[in-house]
Amino acid sequence: MGTEYAKPAPSHAIAPMLSPLLHPAGTEPRATRTARQEFLPFAPPLIGEEEINEVWITTGPKTKRFESEFAAYLGAPSALALNSCTAGLHTALVTLGVGPGDEVISTPLTFASSVGVIEHVRARPVLVDVQPDTLNIDPILIEAKVTPHTKAIIPVHFAGHPVDLDPIRETARRYGLSIVEDAAHALPARYKGRLIGSSDNPVAFSFYATKNLTTGEGGMLTASPEFLERARVVSLHGMSRDAWNRYAKGGTWYYEVLLPGFKYNMTDIQAAIGLWQLRKLARFEQRRREVVAAYNRAFSHEDALETPAERREVEHAWHLYVLRLRLEVLRIDRNRFIEELTSRNIGTSVHFIPIHLHPYYRDKYAFTPESFPIAYANYRRMVSLPLNLQLSDADVADVIDAVLDVVRRYRR
Ligand SMILES: *Cc1c(COP(=O)(O)O)cnc(C)c1O
């Protein structure tokens, strides 16, 4: 704000190359050379007027604005726009100095990247089973897994239901651990009245195509300004100054590489989309709640179905609607249930295949399905129903009809 940013050269900057064509005899530019009036940028890309009118091409003013508007929306101390949530989690661990020999505690019921980033820094993931109602990491089980090597905890706000943070913060405080929240699903969500992302510890959001707010691919890391100042260096080649701005007038060619950093910056193309999505987020949130309310009304009295929990102290972001089947009441398993819905033209998914079942983790750490029995038992009976902003009321009614039809047909 108030800052001047490098504008890409307009497309007519190509003109000097073409001057014989553009300046027929008698219209040549004056021959007398005076000192250059305009600043000559070092390496401007050649992009048409149309693109320029929309956005600057790499990290620039739109990204800066998206960072500040996102931070303001959540009441976050500060925000760093990146090209994914995975980049945010990885950047946070590197910034914290987590590395070989260290242990990081997380949940088996998450997407691959929450745990993959622990492997990326050559630390050891230590998984802790989930609570039966929320399917979030169980704070009570964490303390038993803390060792002198434990450096951090990565809780995941599963489906958008905030993790029970207070006891996790208490454990972290007692043992000097950092908390890096995976908030890929938790936009916007509240824990005890406070928005997820408004705390000082690092919190990573995802703007992947399916998430509550999307930039196609993208992510945001919120944290204290001091932490993000270091994270920004880690996330962009380890360069000592705002590298995106060094070709601007008033920028300088000089920088220092302080560590072998990453190439994780968000582009203005993504940020331009994100700024509009952010303006629509409240409407998006309301629509998600409407769909969830319709599902809950339809399913909560079916003994074969368990609707998702929403504890009293939270506001759920409703990224996913994870329905659980009471298999003892049904004659079919979850996979067959999904096939039956597919044959009724209803697309569903499963969130998630637990980490400990995937070959890499299963083999490396000798996990069995029963290593995390609650995650495993719930995995076998969960199905995610459509919950997105393209759903019409008629679509929602179709999903409900199909689910109830399958349940009634295959009840024991
Ligand atoms: C989508 C997702 C991620 C990764 O987000 P990207 O932006 O694709 O890197 C991380 N954790 C969870 C729980 C997710 O669902």
The ligand as an ORCA input file, in Angstrom:
! r2SCAN-3c Opt
* xyz 0 1
  C      -5.241    -30.373      0.400
  C      -4.528    -30.692      1.662
  C      -3.175    -30.375      1.845
  C      -2.296    -29.892      0.739
  O      -2.690    -28.722      0.182
  P      -1.926    -28.219     -1.139
  O      -2.321    -26.782     -1.241
  O      -2.454    -29.056     -2.268
  O      -0.484    -28.414     -0.921
  C      -2.605    -30.566      3.090
  N      -3.312    -31.103      4.108
  C      -4.601    -31.466      3.957
  C      -5.323    -32.015      5.137
  C      -5.239    -31.300      2.721
  O      -6.510    -31.702      2.574
*
